[in-house]
Amino acid sequence: MRRPAKRVTITDVARAAGVSGATVSFVLNDTPGQSIPEETRRRVLEAVKQLDYRPRGSARSLAAGRSDVVLLSIPHLSIGPGITRFVEQFATSLAHAGLTLVTHLAGAPGRSLPDVCAAIDASVVASIDPLDDDIAQAVRRAGADIVFTTEVEAHPTMRRMGRLQAEHLIALGHDRLGYAMPEHALLRKIADERLLGVAEACAQAGIDPPLALDTKLDTAAMARAARRWRRESVTAVCAYNDEVAIALLAGMRHAKLTAPEDLAVIGADDIPLAQVADPPLSTVAFDLEKVGRTLAEAVVASLSGRKPRLTPTSLSPHVIHRAST
């Protein structure tokens, strides 16, 4: 087994450029009050490039007074496309400001959030879910100067998504609805909120509560669920998310049922596969990318000494009507 290459140090750069280590540090950190001749600066930067030198995070932290690391805590759930888009947008927006994003799964086995914060020397800790006071204080003691939560209207939005699903189907004339619950136990809290929204819409419309069934991402199991809904006079189903809805469409084909003639189906999240499902899937979309941009702007503002404008951000859920309904 080959030994790893020796890490290039600031001493190596200084030797190659013919200057002191302090001079290299002044150049790389653009230290105020230091008058570095342009030729010296050029030699240092050329040596950095030739040696492929990368400063250690701890060294950058000492020079800048803080690290460039932002630690994001996300729920330990099955990571769907919505959360993925949020993280991608958050990371991209931070990168434009020279900041690096590290993610941590809250509630997963392993190191706690404060432990991870201390290990990577994070300057900022952000969380999708609100942090309790003890955890927030612990991450501050671990070295984070700033602690944010996204302040997303999470639970009201989840319930609103269920209401939108049901209201869409009821407006199309359906008066007996089903609800397809997810298999993953960790998703049940969100699913219950969405189901509550469906139930509220049914109650407001004066129709029976939705018939909720546990489902699996399995064609035969979905076929059985579809037949059960049909026996119970259900004509339309709200699925927990698009993956569950697409699996239901596959199960319906297995059971020789069609959408929307036998069962209308609506999902949630608007994943890329929704529009190429058979038939194309109606769904509820929401804007987590906007939340990612907003949170990144607040982080950058705080690190720059400005007061962040972090206000509750609506996910703006809305129905996309396609052929499945």
N, C-alpha and C positions, 0 to 999 in steps of 0.2 A: 504494500500500500504506500503510495507516494505521500510524503510529508507536505502539508500545506505550505504555500509560499510565504516567506517572511513579510509581514505587513510593513508597508512603506511608512516611515515616520517623518515628522517635521524636521528631524535632524538630517535625514536623507535629503530632503528638499533643500535645506540650508547649505549642505555640503555641495550639492550639484549646482546651486546658484552662486556659491561663494560668498554667502552672507551669514549672519547670525540667525539662530532660531527665533529670536525676538523680532527680527526684521520680517521673517516669513509670516509670523503671526500678525504683525502690523498690516502687512499687505493683504493677507487673506481676510482679515476682519475689518479692513478699511478703518483702522483705529483713528479717531479724531485727534488732532494736535500733533500728528507725526508727519514730518516732511520727508517723504521717500522719493529720491530721484527717479524719474521716469524710466531710465535705463535699468535701475535696480529692480523696479516693479516688474519690468518686462522679463528680466532674467528669472525672477521668482515664479511668475505665472507660467513661463515656458518650462521650468523644471517641474512644476506641479503637473502640467499636461503630460510631459514625457514620462514621468514616474507614475502617472495615474494615481496621484495622492488624494486621499479622502480623509478629511479631519474626523477624529472620533467625536461622537455625540457629546461626550463629557467635556471635551475641549471647547466645542462650540458653545456649550452651556455656560462655561466659565467666562468666555469672552463676551457673550451677549447678555449674560445675567439671567438667562433662561434657555430652555431647550426649544427646539422647533417641533416637538412632538405633541400631537393632540390625540388623546385616548378617548375612543368612543365606545360606550357600553350599549350593547343591543341585547334584546331578550333572547334567551336560549330557546329559540323556536326553529321550526323548519323555515329556512330563509327563502322567502319567495321573491319574485321579480320586483315587487314594489320596494321592499327593503333594499334589494340589490341596487336599484336605480337611485335610491336615497344615498346609500353609502358611496356609490360612484360619483354622484354629483357633489357630495360633501368633500370627498377626497380631492376631486378635480379643482374645486373652488379653493380649497386650502393650499393645494400645490401651486396655484397661481400666485399665492402670497408667500411661497417659500416654506410652507409648513407640511409636515408629514403626518398622515393618519394611521393609527394603529387601532384595531378593533378588539373588543373583549366581550365574550358571551356571558351575560349576567345569569347566574344560577347554574352554569355548567360546572362539572367537576373540575377541580384544579385551583389555581391561585385566585384569591379574592381581588376585587377591583383595586382596593388600596395597595395591595402587594404588587400588582402589575404596574400601577402608577409609579411606585417607588423604583421598581426594577428598570423601567425604561425612562425614568426621569421626565415624566410628562409635565408640561407647563399648564395644559388645559385638560380637564376631564369633561366630556359631554355625554349625556345619556338620553336615550329615546324615552325611557320611563323615568318619572321623577325619582330622585334619590332620597332616602330617608335621612334625617338629620345626622344620625350616627355615621352613616357611610360618607355623607358629604364632608363631615368634619375629619373623618379618617383620611380621605384622599387629600384634603388640605394639609394635614400633618405629614402626609407622604410626599409633599412637595408641589402639588398643583396650586397655582396661584388663582386659577379661575375654574369654577364649576358651573356648568350649564345643564339644563334640561331643554329639550326641544320645545316644551310647552305646546306640543301639538294637542288639539282637542280630540284625544284618541278615542275614549269611550263614547262620547256623543257622536263622533264621526262613524264609528263602527255600527252603532245603532241606526244612524242615518242611512248607511249603506243598505242595511236590511230593509228599511222603510222604502227606499228607492226601488229596490228589487220588486217588492210586493206591490207598490203603487203602479209600477210599470205593467205588471201582469194583470192587476185588477182593472186598470184602464183599458186593457185589451179584451175585457169581458170574462176573465177567469174568476170564479167564486169559490174554488176549493184548491188551496195551495199546499204544496209539500215543501219540506226543507231537507236538504242533503247535508248531514253533519260530517265533519272530517274524521278520519280514523285516528290521527295523531292526538294523543291526550294533551300535549302542550298547547294545542290550538283551541282547546275547548272554551277557554275563557273568552277569546275573541269571538268564537262561533256563537256562544251564548248571547253575547251582546248583539250580534247581527240577527240572530233568531228573534230576540226580543223586539227588534225593530220591525221584523216581518209580522210578528204577532200584533204589534200596535197598529200597523196599517190594516190588518185584517179586522181588528176590533173597530177601528174607525169606519171601515166600510160596511160593518154589520154582517160579516161572514164568519164562518167557523175558523178557529185557530189553525195554524198550519200543522200538518202531520209531519213531524220531524223523524227521520230515520237515520240510524248510524250507517255509514257507507265505507267502502274500501275502494282503493284505486285498482279494482279488479273487474274485468268485463262480466264474468258470471255473477259476481255479487251485485254489481250495478243492475244487471238484467233482472235479478230477483227483486231489488228495490223498486225498479220501474213497474214491474207487474203488481207489486203490493200497492203502489200509489194508484195504479189504474183500478184495482179492485175496490179501493176506498174512494173512488170517484174524483181523485185528484186530477186536475187537467194542466197544472203548471207547477214547476219546481224551482225554488230559489236554492242555488248551490252555495256552499260556504265560499268557494273561490272558483276560479276558472279551471284549475286542474281537476277538481271534483266534478265540475260541470262537463268537461270534455270526456272524462271517464264515464259519466252518466250517458252521454250521447253514444259512446261506444257500446255500453250495455244495452241501450235501447235498440241499436241496430241488431245486436245479438238476439234480442227478444222479438225481433220483427216489428218494432215500434218506430214511429218517425216523429221528428220534431219539426214544426210545432203542432202537427195534426193530432198526435196521440198525447204528447206531453210537451208543453212549451218549457224551455230551460233558459235560465239566466244565471250567469256567474258573477264574479267580482275580481277586480284587479287589472283587467285588460292586459293579460300577458300577450306576447307576440303571437302565440299559437291560436289565440282566440279567434282572430279574423280568418284563419285558414282551417278552422275546425269544420266538421261535416255534420250539419250545416254551420256556417259562420255563427259564432256565439255572441248573443247579446250579453252585456256585462255592465258593471259599474266601475268606472275609472276614477282615480284620484291622483293628486299631484304631490307625490313625495319628493320629486326632484326640486320643487319650489322650496320645500322645507329644508333640503340639504343646502341650497344656496343661501337661504336666510340665516341658517345657523352658522355657516362659514363666515358670512359677513359680520355676524355678531362677535365671533371669536377673534377675527382680525381686528375689529374695532377695539375690543378690550385690550388686546396685546399691544395696540398702538397708543393706548392711553386715552382712547375716546370712550364715551358712554355708549354701550351697545343698544341698538333699538330692537330688542328681542321681545316681540309681542306674540301672543298666541296665533299660530299659523293654521288656517283652515286647509284641510286636505282637498276641499272643493269637490266632493264626489258628484258624479253625474252619470246618467245612463247613456250607453251606446247601444242603439237598437240595430240588431242584425237579424239574420234569417231564423235563428233558433226560437224566436218568439213571434 
